[in-house]
């Protein structure tokens, strides 16, 4: 390990590590869902893992006072929230539209 790395290992590093694992898990979830479908899909859980992982990493970046990390995670949160909004809007619209059967 690089010199001084363990000096920065504290409870906040565990916090950041947990949310990094959560954020990374979204790719595993997406890969498994796509393999099951036999095509590329993005399950709802992908967006939730993205959002919660990114929010945790955003908090971690604020605590560590890392402006590059803060900006990077802040933008992602907007994208993940927007995608969740679009998913739920589409679901509400589909639920309000009766099936057209011949």
URMO-V232264 format. One line per field, one symbol per residue. ss: DSSP state (~ for helix, > for strand, _ for the rest). phi: phi as a letter, one per 40 degrees, with the letter a starting at -180 (. if undefined). Layout:
# URMO-V232264
ss->???
phi->???
This chain:
# URMO-V232264
ss->_____~~~__~~~~~~~~~~~~~~~~~~~~~~~~~~~______~~~~~~~~~~~~~~~~~~~~~__~~~~~~~~~~~~~~~~~~~~~~~~~~~~~~______
phi->.ddgcccccaccccdccccccccccccccccccccccgacbbcdcdccccccccccccccccccfbcccccccccddcccccccccccccccccccccccbc
